[in-house]
Amino acid sequence: MVETGNGTMVNSNYTGRKLIDDLNAKGALKVLWDPANNCWCHEQAFPAGYEEVKDGYLGHIHIKDVQVDTPRATLEVRRMGEGQLADQFQPMADALRSDGYDGVISFESVYHPGKGNFEDGFRLCVDRFKTIYG
């Protein structure tokens, strides 16, 4: 598994798929897709990013929401549904269901409403996650 991550050589689904193709490793290596991390490199998570990995490249998905400003080198984790992925979560989930994705979709609980209280952040987001992806 190779995760799409900020500041890595595989920061988009395109580069994840390219790595797998270049290594001739389809079936042995999969993309751990973190749509929020893809925001840093300006790859639209859905539908563009999803299209890159939907045909046998996708192995696991992390879900969180962010607001990214790459030119200012800032990434703010937001409450799920209140960041730049808000309008993409439901169509992404619908496509995953329609295409028969049966892998893991995990909620990445990194949001907190202040003072580093991640439990409060989890409680503010998990119901939204379960409603969309459950």
Buried (B, 14 or more C-beta within 10 A) or exposed (E): EBBBBBEBEBBBBBBBBEBBEEEEEEEEBBBBBBBBBBBBBEBBBBEBBBBBBBEEBBBBBBBBBBBBEEEEEEBEBBBBBBBBBBEBBBEBBEBBEEEEBEEEBBBBBBBBEEEEEEEBBBEBBBEBBEEBBE
